[in-house]
């Protein structure tokens, strides 16, 4: 999850609520998406799961991408 590139998340940007939630999907209709994980371009403090950034869904840069995962079946 940490470093290399910021990872696009399914969540649209929405401020944090006042109650605790486990894995909420926030505001899917939003054109502004959450990015997590930090990148090679940023400070180490940004390489934390709890840190988030946001950008328009069409935005691209050399330090934004996605991670491929595999779930054995």
PDB file of N, H, CA, C and O in Angstrom:
ATOM      1  N   UNK A   1       0.815  -1.198   0.000  1.00  0.00           N
ATOM      2  CA  UNK A   1       0.000   0.000   0.000  1.00  0.00           C
ATOM      3  C   UNK A   1       0.854   1.256   0.000  1.00  0.00           C
ATOM      4  O   UNK A   1       0.388   2.308  -0.438  1.00  0.00           O
ATOM      5  N   UNK A   2       2.071   1.181   0.470  1.00  0.00           N
ATOM      6  H   UNK A   2       2.449   0.326   0.825  1.00  0.00           H
ATOM      7  CA  UNK A   2       2.849   2.396   0.693  1.00  0.00           C
ATOM      8  C   UNK A   2       3.929   2.609  -0.361  1.00  0.00           C
ATOM      9  O   UNK A   2       4.616   1.672  -0.769  1.00  0.00           O
ATOM     10  N   UNK A   3       4.064   3.853  -0.788  1.00  0.00           N
ATOM     11  H   UNK A   3       3.507   4.614  -0.457  1.00  0.00           H
ATOM     12  CA  UNK A   3       5.153   4.239  -1.664  1.00  0.00           C
ATOM     13  C   UNK A   3       4.918   3.944  -3.136  1.00  0.00           C
ATOM     14  O   UNK A   3       3.839   3.499  -3.529  1.00  0.00           O
ATOM     15  N   UNK A   4       5.921   4.193  -3.930  1.00  0.00           N
ATOM     16  H   UNK A   4       6.797   4.554  -3.611  1.00  0.00           H
ATOM     17  CA  UNK A   4       5.955   4.055  -5.376  1.00  0.00           C
ATOM     18  C   UNK A   4       4.971   5.003  -6.053  1.00  0.00           C
ATOM     19  O   UNK A   4       5.407   6.017  -6.598  1.00  0.00           O
ATOM     20  N   UNK A   5       3.663   4.726  -6.048  1.00  0.00           N
ATOM     21  H   UNK A   5       3.309   3.903  -5.605  1.00  0.00           H
ATOM     22  CA  UNK A   5       2.676   5.644  -6.626  1.00  0.00           C
ATOM     23  C   UNK A   5       1.480   5.801  -5.688  1.00  0.00           C
ATOM     24  O   UNK A   5       1.164   4.897  -4.914  1.00  0.00           O
ATOM     25  N   UNK A   6       0.823   6.952  -5.766  1.00  0.00           N
ATOM     26  H   UNK A   6       1.080   7.686  -6.394  1.00  0.00           H
ATOM     27  CA  UNK A   6      -0.450   7.132  -5.080  1.00  0.00           C
ATOM     28  C   UNK A   6      -1.444   6.183  -5.726  1.00  0.00           C
ATOM     29  O   UNK A   6      -1.455   6.040  -6.948  1.00  0.00           O
ATOM     30  N   UNK A   7      -2.269   5.540  -4.938  1.00  0.00           N
ATOM     31  H   UNK A   7      -2.261   5.656  -3.944  1.00  0.00           H
ATOM     32  CA  UNK A   7      -3.243   4.579  -5.450  1.00  0.00           C
ATOM     33  C   UNK A   7      -4.630   5.199  -5.510  1.00  0.00           C
ATOM     34  O   UNK A   7      -5.131   5.726  -4.517  1.00  0.00           O
ATOM     35  N   UNK A   8      -5.258   5.129  -6.711  1.00  0.00           N
ATOM     36  H   UNK A   8      -4.851   4.701  -7.517  1.00  0.00           H
ATOM     37  CA  UNK A   8      -6.638   5.570  -6.851  1.00  0.00           C
ATOM     38  C   UNK A   8      -7.541   4.658  -6.022  1.00  0.00           C
ATOM     39  O   UNK A   8      -7.363   3.440  -6.019  1.00  0.00           O
ATOM     40  N   UNK A   9      -8.492   5.239  -5.334  1.00  0.00           N
ATOM     41  H   UNK A   9      -8.636   6.228  -5.336  1.00  0.00           H
ATOM     42  CA  UNK A   9      -9.460   4.468  -4.557  1.00  0.00           C
ATOM     43  C   UNK A   9     -10.850   4.660  -5.159  1.00  0.00           C
ATOM     44  O   UNK A   9     -11.085   5.625  -5.887  1.00  0.00           O
ATOM     45  N   UNK A  10     -11.756   3.759  -4.860  1.00  0.00           N
ATOM     46  H   UNK A  10     -11.566   2.975  -4.268  1.00  0.00           H
ATOM     47  CA  UNK A  10     -13.118   3.826  -5.369  1.00  0.00           C
ATOM     48  C   UNK A  10     -13.885   5.008  -4.781  1.00  0.00           C
ATOM     49  O   UNK A  10     -14.812   5.520  -5.408  1.00  0.00           O
ATOM     50  N   UNK A  11     -13.509   5.434  -3.600  1.00  0.00           N
ATOM     51  H   UNK A  11     -12.756   5.018  -3.091  1.00  0.00           H
ATOM     52  CA  UNK A  11     -14.244   6.492  -2.900  1.00  0.00           C
ATOM     53  C   UNK A  11     -14.130   7.850  -3.577  1.00  0.00           C
ATOM     54  O   UNK A  11     -13.051   8.269  -3.997  1.00  0.00           O
ATOM     55  N   UNK A  12     -15.271   8.525  -3.671  1.00  0.00           N
ATOM     56  H   UNK A  12     -16.148   8.184  -3.330  1.00  0.00           H
ATOM     57  CA  UNK A  12     -15.260   9.925  -4.032  1.00  0.00           C
ATOM     58  C   UNK A  12     -14.886  10.729  -2.794  1.00  0.00           C
ATOM     59  O   UNK A  12     -15.059  10.255  -1.672  1.00  0.00           O
ATOM     60  N   UNK A  13     -14.381  11.929  -2.988  1.00  0.00           N
ATOM     61  H   UNK A  13     -14.240  12.315  -3.900  1.00  0.00           H
ATOM     62  CA  UNK A  13     -13.953  12.728  -1.836  1.00  0.00           C
ATOM     63  C   UNK A  13     -15.148  13.195  -1.036  1.00  0.00           C
ATOM     64  O   UNK A  13     -16.118  13.726  -1.577  1.00  0.00           O
ATOM     65  N   UNK A  14     -15.056  12.986   0.258  1.00  0.00           N
ATOM     66  H   UNK A  14     -14.269  12.554   0.698  1.00  0.00           H
ATOM     67  CA  UNK A  14     -16.060  13.435   1.203  1.00  0.00           C
ATOM     68  C   UNK A  14     -15.348  13.615   2.528  1.00  0.00           C
ATOM     69  O   UNK A  14     -14.498  12.799   2.885  1.00  0.00           O
ATOM     70  N   UNK A  15     -15.675  14.660   3.261  1.00  0.00           N
ATOM     71  H   UNK A  15     -16.366  15.323   2.971  1.00  0.00           H
ATOM     72  CA  UNK A  15     -15.060  14.864   4.568  1.00  0.00           C
ATOM     73  C   UNK A  15     -15.363  13.707   5.503  1.00  0.00           C
ATOM     74  O   UNK A  15     -16.355  13.002   5.324  1.00  0.00           O
ATOM     75  N   UNK A  16     -14.520  13.514   6.485  1.00  0.00           N
ATOM     76  H   UNK A  16     -13.714  14.087   6.630  1.00  0.00           H
ATOM     77  CA  UNK A  16     -14.744  12.454   7.463  1.00  0.00           C
ATOM     78  C   UNK A  16     -15.964  12.770   8.321  1.00  0.00           C
ATOM     79  O   UNK A  16     -16.194  13.923   8.686  1.00  0.00           O
ATOM     80  N   UNK A  17     -16.745  11.737   8.640  1.00  0.00           N
ATOM     81  H   UNK A  17     -16.559  10.800   8.344  1.00  0.00           H
ATOM     82  CA  UNK A  17     -17.902  11.893   9.515  1.00  0.00           C
ATOM     83  C   UNK A  17     -17.477  11.876  10.977  1.00  0.00           C
ATOM     84  O   UNK A  17     -16.288  11.794  11.286  1.00  0.00           O
ATOM     85  N   UNK A  18     -18.432  11.952  11.851  1.00  0.00           N
ATOM     86  H   UNK A  18     -19.398  12.018  11.599  1.00  0.00           H
ATOM     87  CA  UNK A  18     -18.140  11.974  13.284  1.00  0.00           C
ATOM     88  C   UNK A  18     -18.162  10.593  13.914  1.00  0.00           C
ATOM     89  O   UNK A  18     -17.676  10.413  15.031  1.00  0.00           O
ATOM     90  N   UNK A  19     -18.724   9.609  13.208  1.00  0.00           N
ATOM     91  H   UNK A  19     -19.119   9.755  12.301  1.00  0.00           H
ATOM     92  CA  UNK A  19     -18.772   8.251  13.765  1.00  0.00           C
ATOM     93  C   UNK A  19     -17.769   7.346  13.068  1.00  0.00           C
ATOM     94  O   UNK A  19     -17.364   7.601  11.934  1.00  0.00           O
ATOM     95  N   UNK A  20     -17.377   6.296  13.755  1.00  0.00           N
ATOM     96  H   UNK A  20     -17.706   6.089  14.677  1.00  0.00           H
ATOM     97  CA  UNK A  20     -16.427   5.332  13.223  1.00  0.00           C
ATOM     98  C   UNK A  20     -17.109   4.413  12.217  1.00  0.00           C
ATOM     99  O   UNK A  20     -18.218   3.937  12.461  1.00  0.00           O
ATOM    100  N   UNK A  21     -16.448   4.161  11.080  1.00  0.00           N
ATOM    101  H   UNK A  21     -15.547   4.547  10.881  1.00  0.00           H
ATOM    102  CA  UNK A  21     -16.983   3.262  10.069  1.00  0.00           C
ATOM    103  C   UNK A  21     -15.878   2.326   9.609  1.00  0.00           C
ATOM    104  O   UNK A  21     -14.701   2.686   9.624  1.00  0.00           O
ATOM    105  N   UNK A  22     -16.261   1.127   9.201  1.00  0.00           N
ATOM    106  H   UNK A  22     -17.217   0.834   9.189  1.00  0.00           H
ATOM    107  CA  UNK A  22     -15.300   0.179   8.663  1.00  0.00           C
ATOM    108  C   UNK A  22     -15.506   0.060   7.165  1.00  0.00           C
ATOM    109  O   UNK A  22     -16.563  -0.374   6.707  1.00  0.00           O
ATOM    110  N   UNK A  23     -14.493   0.447   6.404  1.00  0.00           N
ATOM    111  H   UNK A  23     -13.634   0.799   6.776  1.00  0.00           H
ATOM    112  CA  UNK A  23     -14.487   0.349   4.947  1.00  0.00           C
ATOM    113  C   UNK A  23     -15.718   0.955   4.271  1.00  0.00           C
ATOM    114  O   UNK A  23     -16.375   0.269   3.487  1.00  0.00           O
ATOM    115  N   UNK A  24     -16.048   2.215   4.549  1.00  0.00           N
ATOM    116  H   UNK A  24     -15.514   2.772   5.186  1.00  0.00           H
ATOM    117  CA  UNK A  24     -17.189   2.828   3.866  1.00  0.00           C
ATOM    118  C   UNK A  24     -16.825   3.198   2.433  1.00  0.00           C
ATOM    119  O   UNK A  24     -15.662   3.479   2.144  1.00  0.00           O
ATOM    120  N   UNK A  25     -17.787   3.200   1.552  1.00  0.00           N
ATOM    121  H   UNK A  25     -18.731   2.972   1.787  1.00  0.00           H
ATOM    122  CA  UNK A  25     -17.582   3.710   0.196  1.00  0.00           C
ATOM    123  C   UNK A  25     -18.331   5.028   0.145  1.00  0.00           C
ATOM    124  O   UNK A  25     -19.559   5.066   0.218  1.00  0.00           O
ATOM    125  N   UNK A  26     -17.586   6.090   0.020  1.00  0.00           N
ATOM    126  H   UNK A  26     -16.588   6.059  -0.040  1.00  0.00           H
ATOM    127  CA  UNK A  26     -18.161   7.421   0.149  1.00  0.00           C
ATOM    128  C   UNK A  26     -18.368   8.097  -1.200  1.00  0.00           C
ATOM    129  O   UNK A  26     -17.451   8.163  -2.018  1.00  0.00           O
ATOM    130  N   UNK A  27     -19.556   8.589  -1.421  1.00  0.00           N
ATOM    131  H   UNK A  27     -20.301   8.536  -0.757  1.00  0.00           H
ATOM    132  CA  UNK A  27     -19.863   9.480  -2.524  1.00  0.00           C
ATOM    133  C   UNK A  27     -19.345   8.984  -3.877  1.00  0.00           C
ATOM    134  O   UNK A  27     -18.506   9.641  -4.493  1.00  0.00           O
ATOM    135  N   UNK A  28     -19.825   7.852  -4.337  1.00  0.00           N
ATOM    136  H   UNK A  28     -20.506   7.318  -3.837  1.00  0.00           H
ATOM    137  CA  UNK A  28     -19.373   7.274  -5.602  1.00  0.00           C
ATOM    138  C   UNK A  28     -19.659   8.160  -6.810  1.00  0.00           C
ATOM    139  O   UNK A  28     -18.976   8.032  -7.826  1.00  0.00           O
ATOM    140  N   UNK A  29     -20.633   9.042  -6.736  1.00  0.00           N
ATOM    141  H   UNK A  29     -21.188   9.145  -5.911  1.00  0.00           H
ATOM    142  CA  UNK A  29     -20.991   9.905  -7.860  1.00  0.00           C
ATOM    143  C   UNK A  29     -20.017  11.069  -8.049  1.00  0.00           C
ATOM    144  O   UNK A  29     -20.069  11.745  -9.076  1.00  0.00           O
ATOM    145  N   UNK A  30     -19.148  11.312  -7.099  1.00  0.00           N
ATOM    146  H   UNK A  30     -19.107  10.762  -6.265  1.00  0.00           H
ATOM    147  CA  UNK A  30     -18.219  12.435  -7.157  1.00  0.00           C
ATOM    148  C   UNK A  30     -17.192  12.264  -8.269  1.00  0.00           C
ATOM    149  O   UNK A  30     -16.748  11.150  -8.546  1.00  0.00           O
ATOM    150  N   UNK A  31     -16.821  13.365  -8.901  1.00  0.00           N
ATOM    151  H   UNK A  31     -17.181  14.270  -8.675  1.00  0.00           H
ATOM    152  CA  UNK A  31     -15.754  13.353  -9.904  1.00  0.00           C
ATOM    153  C   UNK A  31     -14.376  13.512  -9.264  1.00  0.00           C
ATOM    154  O   UNK A  31     -13.354  13.409  -9.942  1.00  0.00           O
ATOM    155  N   UNK A  32     -14.357  13.762  -7.962  1.00  0.00           N
ATOM    156  H   UNK A  32     -15.188  13.846  -7.412  1.00  0.00           H
ATOM    157  CA  UNK A  32     -13.099  13.897  -7.227  1.00  0.00           C
ATOM    158  C   UNK A  32     -12.890  12.613  -6.437  1.00  0.00           C
ATOM    159  O   UNK A  32     -13.739  12.229  -5.632  1.00  0.00           O
ATOM    160  N   UNK A  33     -11.757  11.947  -6.666  1.00  0.00           N
ATOM    161  H   UNK A  33     -11.067  12.259  -7.319  1.00  0.00           H
ATOM    162  CA  UNK A  33     -11.482  10.653  -6.054  1.00  0.00           C
ATOM    163  C   UNK A  33     -10.365  10.731  -5.036  1.00  0.00           C
ATOM    164  O   UNK A  33      -9.522  11.628  -5.069  1.00  0.00           O
ATOM    165  N   UNK A  34     -10.382   9.764  -4.127  1.00  0.00           N
ATOM    166  H   UNK A  34     -11.067   9.036  -4.100  1.00  0.00           H
ATOM    167  CA  UNK A  34      -9.357   9.661  -3.080  1.00  0.00           C
ATOM    168  C   UNK A  34      -8.143   8.914  -3.615  1.00  0.00           C
ATOM    169  O   UNK A  34      -8.267   7.965  -4.389  1.00  0.00           O
ATOM    170  N   UNK A  35      -6.969   9.364  -3.186  1.00  0.00           N
ATOM    171  H   UNK A  35      -6.869  10.135  -2.558  1.00  0.00           H
ATOM    172  CA  UNK A  35      -5.702   8.684  -3.460  1.00  0.00           C
ATOM    173  C   UNK A  35      -5.052   8.374  -2.119  1.00  0.00           C
ATOM    174  O   UNK A  35      -5.126   9.177  -1.189  1.00  0.00           O
ATOM    175  N   UNK A  36      -4.416   7.211  -2.018  1.00  0.00           N
ATOM    176  H   UNK A  36      -4.356   6.558  -2.774  1.00  0.00           H
ATOM    177  CA  UNK A  36      -3.755   6.815  -0.768  1.00  0.00           C
ATOM    178  C   UNK A  36      -2.408   6.167  -1.055  1.00  0.00           C
ATOM    179  O   UNK A  36      -2.154   5.695  -2.163  1.00  0.00           O
ATOM    180  N   UNK A  37      -1.553   6.152  -0.043  1.00  0.00           N
ATOM    181  H   UNK A  37      -1.760   6.536   0.857  1.00  0.00           H
ATOM    182  CA  UNK A  37      -0.317   5.379  -0.091  1.00  0.00           C
ATOM    183  C   UNK A  37       0.953   6.153  -0.358  1.00  0.00           C
ATOM    184  O   UNK A  37       2.043   5.611  -0.178  1.00  0.00           O
ATOM    185  N   UNK A  38       0.853   7.403  -0.783  1.00  0.00           N
ATOM    186  H   UNK A  38      -0.033   7.843  -0.930  1.00  0.00           H
ATOM    187  CA  UNK A  38       2.052   8.177  -1.060  1.00  0.00           C
ATOM    188  C   UNK A  38       2.776   7.701  -2.304  1.00  0.00           C
ATOM    189  O   UNK A  38       2.360   6.727  -2.931  1.00  0.00           O
ATOM    190  N   UNK A  39       3.850   8.374  -2.665  1.00  0.00           N
ATOM    191  H   UNK A  39       4.189   9.165  -2.156  1.00  0.00           H
ATOM    192  CA  UNK A  39       4.622   7.996  -3.846  1.00  0.00           C
ATOM    193  C   UNK A  39       6.096   8.303  -3.632  1.00  0.00           C
ATOM    194  O   UNK A  39       6.494   8.870  -2.615  1.00  0.00           O
ATOM    195  N   UNK A  40       6.883   7.918  -4.609  1.00  0.00           N
ATOM    196  H   UNK A  40       6.559   7.458  -5.436  1.00  0.00           H
ATOM    197  CA  UNK A  40       8.319   8.187  -4.588  1.00  0.00           C
ATOM    198  C   UNK A  40       8.604   9.693  -4.577  1.00  0.00           C
ATOM    199  O   UNK A  40       9.696  10.111  -4.193  1.00  0.00           O
ATOM    200  N   UNK A  41       7.653  10.488  -4.987  1.00  0.00           N
ATOM    201  H   UNK A  41       6.766  10.148  -5.299  1.00  0.00           H
ATOM    202  CA  UNK A  41       7.812  11.927  -5.142  1.00  0.00           C
ATOM    203  C   UNK A  41       7.548  12.711  -3.859  1.00  0.00           C
ATOM    204  O   UNK A  41       7.896  13.889  -3.772  1.00  0.00           O
ATOM    205  N   UNK A  42       6.931  12.065  -2.857  1.00  0.00           N
ATOM    206  H   UNK A  42       6.649  11.108  -2.927  1.00  0.00           H
ATOM    207  CA  UNK A  42       6.446  12.758  -1.669  1.00  0.00           C
ATOM    208  C   UNK A  42       7.259  12.460  -0.416  1.00  0.00           C
ATOM    209  O   UNK A  42       8.133  11.594  -0.410  1.00  0.00           O
ATOM    210  N   UNK A  43       6.951  13.194   0.638  1.00  0.00           N
ATOM    211  H   UNK A  43       6.241  13.898   0.633  1.00  0.00           H
ATOM    212  CA  UNK A  43       7.559  12.970   1.945  1.00  0.00           C
ATOM    213  C   UNK A  43       7.101  11.635   2.524  1.00  0.00           C
ATOM    214  O   UNK A  43       6.010  11.159   2.211  1.00  0.00           O
ATOM    215  N   UNK A  44       7.925  11.040   3.357  1.00  0.00           N
ATOM    216  H   UNK A  44       8.812  11.426   3.611  1.00  0.00           H
ATOM    217  CA  UNK A  44       7.632   9.732   3.958  1.00  0.00           C
ATOM    218  C   UNK A  44       6.336   9.748   4.769  1.00  0.00           C
ATOM    219  O   UNK A  44       5.653   8.726   4.844  1.00  0.00           O
ATOM    220  N   UNK A  45       5.988  10.864   5.367  1.00  0.00           N
ATOM    221  H   UNK A  45       6.543  11.694   5.306  1.00  0.00           H
ATOM    222  CA  UNK A  45       4.762  10.934   6.179  1.00  0.00           C
ATOM    223  C   UNK A  45       3.510  10.643   5.337  1.00  0.00           C
ATOM    224  O   UNK A  45       2.487  10.218   5.876  1.00  0.00           O
ATOM    225  N   UNK A  46       3.589  10.868   4.028  1.00  0.00           N
ATOM    226  H   UNK A  46       4.420  11.213   3.591  1.00  0.00           H
ATOM    227  CA  UNK A  46       2.449  10.607   3.154  1.00  0.00           C
ATOM    228  C   UNK A  46       2.283   9.119   2.848  1.00  0.00           C
ATOM    229  O   UNK A  46       1.233   8.706   2.356  1.00  0.00           O
ATOM    230  N   UNK A  47       3.293   8.317   3.131  1.00  0.00           N
ATOM    231  H   UNK A  47       4.146   8.652   3.531  1.00  0.00           H
ATOM    232  CA  UNK A  47       3.246   6.873   2.856  1.00  0.00           C
ATOM    233  C   UNK A  47       2.601   6.131   4.023  1.00  0.00           C
ATOM    234  O   UNK A  47       3.218   5.255   4.629  1.00  0.00           O
ATOM    235  N   UNK A  48       1.388   6.480   4.325  1.00  0.00           N
ATOM    236  H   UNK A  48       0.887   7.192   3.833  1.00  0.00           H
ATOM    237  CA  UNK A  48       0.629   5.842   5.408  1.00  0.00           C
ATOM    238  C   UNK A  48      -0.797   5.614   4.929  1.00  0.00           C
ATOM    239  O   UNK A  48      -1.356   6.457   4.227  1.00  0.00           O
ATOM    240  N   UNK A  49      -1.382   4.503   5.292  1.00  0.00           N
ATOM    241  H   UNK A  49      -0.928   3.818   5.862  1.00  0.00           H
ATOM    242  CA  UNK A  49      -2.747   4.187   4.855  1.00  0.00           C
ATOM    243  C   UNK A  49      -3.758   5.243   5.290  1.00  0.00           C
ATOM    244  O   UNK A  49      -4.736   5.492   4.585  1.00  0.00           O
ATOM    245  N   UNK A  50      -3.533   5.853   6.423  1.00  0.00           N
ATOM    246  H   UNK A  50      -2.738   5.651   6.995  1.00  0.00           H
ATOM    247  CA  UNK A  50      -4.480   6.831   6.956  1.00  0.00           C
ATOM    248  C   UNK A  50      -4.387   8.183   6.243  1.00  0.00           C
ATOM    249  O   UNK A  50      -5.325   8.976   6.319  1.00  0.00           O
ATOM    250  N   UNK A  51      -3.287   8.458   5.559  1.00  0.00           N
ATOM    251  H   UNK A  51      -2.525   7.813   5.498  1.00  0.00           H
ATOM    252  CA  UNK A  51      -3.129   9.736   4.867  1.00  0.00           C
ATOM    253  C   UNK A  51      -3.830   9.646   3.516  1.00  0.00           C
ATOM    254  O   UNK A  51      -3.681   8.655   2.801  1.00  0.00           O
ATOM    255  N   UNK A  52      -4.586  10.669   3.170  1.00  0.00           N
ATOM    256  H   UNK A  52      -4.707  11.474   3.750  1.00  0.00           H
ATOM    257  CA  UNK A  52      -5.245  10.666   1.869  1.00  0.00           C
ATOM    258  C   UNK A  52      -5.059  11.990   1.156  1.00  0.00           C
ATOM    259  O   UNK A  52      -4.844  13.034   1.772  1.00  0.00           O
ATOM    260  N   UNK A  53      -5.148  11.913  -0.132  1.00  0.00           N
ATOM    261  H   UNK A  53      -5.324  11.065  -0.632  1.00  0.00           H
ATOM    262  CA  UNK A  53      -5.059  13.055  -1.016  1.00  0.00           C
ATOM    263  C   UNK A  53      -6.228  12.918  -1.973  1.00  0.00           C
ATOM    264  O   UNK A  53      -6.864  11.864  -1.990  1.00  0.00           O
ATOM    265  N   UNK A  54      -6.535  13.903  -2.748  1.00  0.00           N
ATOM    266  H   UNK A  54      -6.018  14.759  -2.734  1.00  0.00           H
ATOM    267  CA  UNK A  54      -7.639  13.781  -3.691  1.00  0.00           C
ATOM    268  C   UNK A  54      -7.311  14.507  -4.979  1.00  0.00           C
ATOM    269  O   UNK A  54      -6.501  15.433  -4.999  1.00  0.00           O
ATOM    270  N   UNK A  55      -7.955  14.073  -6.060  1.00  0.00           N
ATOM    271  H   UNK A  55      -8.613  13.320  -6.044  1.00  0.00           H
ATOM    272  CA  UNK A  55      -7.761  14.697  -7.365  1.00  0.00           C
ATOM    273  C   UNK A  55      -8.969  14.378  -8.238  1.00  0.00           C
ATOM    274  O   UNK A  55      -9.698  13.421  -7.977  1.00  0.00           O
ATOM    275  N   UNK A  56      -9.174  15.185  -9.272  1.00  0.00           N
ATOM    276  H   UNK A  56      -8.582  15.962  -9.484  1.00  0.00           H
ATOM    277  CA  UNK A  56     -10.243  14.914 -10.236  1.00  0.00           C
ATOM    278  C   UNK A  56      -9.974  13.565 -10.894  1.00  0.00           C
ATOM    279  O   UNK A  56      -8.820  13.217 -11.144  1.00  0.00           O
ATOM    280  N   UNK A  57     -11.012  12.816 -11.173  1.00  0.00           N
ATOM    281  H   UNK A  57     -11.950  13.099 -10.971  1.00  0.00           H
ATOM    282  CA  UNK A  57     -10.839  11.451 -11.674  1.00  0.00           C
ATOM    283  C   UNK A  57     -10.088  11.383 -13.008  1.00  0.00           C
ATOM    284  O   UNK A  57      -9.534  10.332 -13.331  1.00  0.00           O
ATOM    285  N   UNK A  58     -10.050  12.441 -13.774  1.00  0.00           N
ATOM    286  H   UNK A  58     -10.500  13.294 -13.511  1.00  0.00           H
ATOM    287  CA  UNK A  58      -9.311  12.449 -15.041  1.00  0.00           C
ATOM    288  C   UNK A  58      -7.870  12.910 -14.918  1.00  0.00           C
ATOM    289  O   UNK A  58      -7.141  12.930 -15.910  1.00  0.00           O
ATOM    290  N   UNK A  59      -7.452  13.277 -13.724  1.00  0.00           N
ATOM    291  H   UNK A  59      -8.044  13.261 -12.918  1.00  0.00           H
ATOM    292  CA  UNK A  59      -6.100  13.790 -13.498  1.00  0.00           C
ATOM    293  C   UNK A  59      -5.076  12.667 -13.625  1.00  0.00           C
ATOM    294  O   UNK A  59      -5.340  11.543 -13.196  1.00  0.00           O
ATOM    295  N   UNK A  60      -3.933  12.950 -14.196  1.00  0.00           N
ATOM    296  H   UNK A  60      -3.719  13.862 -14.544  1.00  0.00           H
ATOM    297  CA  UNK A  60      -2.869  11.958 -14.257  1.00  0.00           C
ATOM    298  C   UNK A  60      -1.523  12.610 -14.026  1.00  0.00           C
ATOM    299  O   UNK A  60      -1.338  13.800 -14.281  1.00  0.00           O
ATOM    300  N   UNK A  61      -0.595  11.821 -13.543  1.00  0.00           N
ATOM    301  H   UNK A  61      -0.745  10.855 -13.335  1.00  0.00           H
ATOM    302  CA  UNK A  61       0.768  12.273 -13.282  1.00  0.00           C
ATOM    303  C   UNK A  61       1.648  11.042 -13.109  1.00  0.00           C
ATOM    304  O   UNK A  61       1.141   9.927 -12.983  1.00  0.00           O
ATOM    305  N   UNK A  62       2.952  11.237 -13.103  1.00  0.00           N
ATOM    306  H   UNK A  62       3.363  12.143 -13.205  1.00  0.00           H
ATOM    307  CA  UNK A  62       3.885  10.110 -13.005  1.00  0.00           C
ATOM    308  C   UNK A  62       3.882   9.436 -11.643  1.00  0.00           C
ATOM    309  O   UNK A  62       4.411   8.333 -11.509  1.00  0.00           O
ATOM    310  N   UNK A  63       3.313  10.058 -10.644  1.00  0.00           N
ATOM    311  H   UNK A  63       2.884  10.954 -10.753  1.00  0.00           H
ATOM    312  CA  UNK A  63       3.307   9.470  -9.306  1.00  0.00           C
ATOM    313  C   UNK A  63       1.913   9.034  -8.841  1.00  0.00           C
ATOM    314  O   UNK A  63       1.671   8.891  -7.642  1.00  0.00           O
ATOM    315  N   UNK A  64       0.994   8.823  -9.802  1.00  0.00           N
ATOM    316  H   UNK A  64       1.191   8.939 -10.776  1.00  0.00           H
ATOM    317  CA  UNK A  64      -0.357   8.342  -9.503  1.00  0.00           C
ATOM    318  C   UNK A  64      -0.620   7.109 -10.355  1.00  0.00           C
ATOM    319  O   UNK A  64      -0.294   7.085 -11.542  1.00  0.00           O
ATOM    320  N   UNK A  65      -1.211   6.086  -9.744  1.00  0.00           N
ATOM    321  H   UNK A  65      -1.476   6.107  -8.780  1.00  0.00           H
ATOM    322  CA  UNK A  65      -1.494   4.867 -10.502  1.00  0.00           C
ATOM    323  C   UNK A  65      -2.432   3.958  -9.738  1.00  0.00           C
ATOM    324  O   UNK A  65      -3.308   4.421  -9.008  1.00  0.00           O
ATOM    325  N   UNK A  66      -2.245   2.679  -9.907  1.00  0.00           N
ATOM    326  H   UNK A  66      -1.534   2.302 -10.500  1.00  0.00           H
ATOM    327  CA  UNK A  66      -3.043   1.687  -9.205  1.00  0.00           C
ATOM    328  C   UNK A  66      -2.169   0.475  -8.936  1.00  0.00           C
ATOM    329  O   UNK A  66      -1.097   0.320  -9.521  1.00  0.00           O
ATOM    330  N   UNK A  67      -2.633  -0.361  -8.061  1.00  0.00           N
ATOM    331  H   UNK A  67      -3.504  -0.235  -7.586  1.00  0.00           H
ATOM    332  CA  UNK A  67      -1.904  -1.588  -7.729  1.00  0.00           C
ATOM    333  C   UNK A  67      -2.759  -2.786  -8.107  1.00  0.00           C
ATOM    334  O   UNK A  67      -3.963  -2.820  -7.856  1.00  0.00           O
ATOM    335  N   UNK A  68      -2.120  -3.747  -8.704  1.00  0.00           N
ATOM    336  H   UNK A  68      -1.141  -3.719  -8.908  1.00  0.00           H
ATOM    337  CA  UNK A  68      -2.803  -4.974  -9.079  1.00  0.00           C
ATOM    338  C   UNK A  68      -2.734  -5.943  -7.916  1.00  0.00           C
ATOM    339  O   UNK A  68      -1.678  -6.097  -7.302  1.00  0.00           O
ATOM    340  N   UNK A  69      -3.837  -6.596  -7.602  1.00  0.00           N
ATOM    341  H   UNK A  69      -4.695  -6.471  -8.101  1.00  0.00           H
ATOM    342  CA  UNK A  69      -3.832  -7.592  -6.542  1.00  0.00           C
ATOM    343  C   UNK A  69      -4.439  -8.881  -7.052  1.00  0.00           C
ATOM    344  O   UNK A  69      -5.162  -8.889  -8.049  1.00  0.00           O
ATOM    345  N   UNK A  70      -4.150  -9.942  -6.380  1.00  0.00           N
ATOM    346  H   UNK A  70      -3.564  -9.936  -5.571  1.00  0.00           H
ATOM    347  CA  UNK A  70      -4.617 -11.270  -6.772  1.00  0.00           C
ATOM    348  C   UNK A  70      -5.201 -11.972  -5.565  1.00  0.00           C
ATOM    349  O   UNK A  70      -4.575 -12.036  -4.507  1.00  0.00           O
ATOM    350  N   UNK A  71      -6.391 -12.495  -5.726  1.00  0.00           N
ATOM    351  H   UNK A  71      -6.900 -12.443  -6.585  1.00  0.00           H
ATOM    352  CA  UNK A  71      -7.011 -13.297  -4.672  1.00  0.00           C
ATOM    353  C   UNK A  71      -7.103 -14.721  -5.183  1.00  0.00           C
ATOM    354  O   UNK A  71      -7.876 -15.007  -6.097  1.00  0.00           O
ATOM    355  N   UNK A  72      -6.321 -15.614  -4.599  1.00  0.00           N
ATOM    356  H   UNK A  72      -5.694 -15.381  -3.856  1.00  0.00           H
ATOM    357  CA  UNK A  72      -6.364 -17.008  -5.074  1.00  0.00           C
ATOM    358  C   UNK A  72      -7.739 -17.613  -4.868  1.00  0.00           C
ATOM    359  O   UNK A  72      -8.361 -17.427  -3.822  1.00  0.00           O
ATOM    360  N   UNK A  73      -8.196 -18.318  -5.845  1.00  0.00           N
ATOM    361  H   UNK A  73      -7.691 -18.469  -6.695  1.00  0.00           H
ATOM    362  CA  UNK A  73      -9.541 -18.844  -5.778  1.00  0.00           C
ATOM    363  C   UNK A  73      -9.574 -20.294  -5.561  1.00  0.00           C
ATOM    364  O   UNK A  73     -10.652 -20.882  -5.482  1.00  0.00           O
TER     365      UNK A  73
END
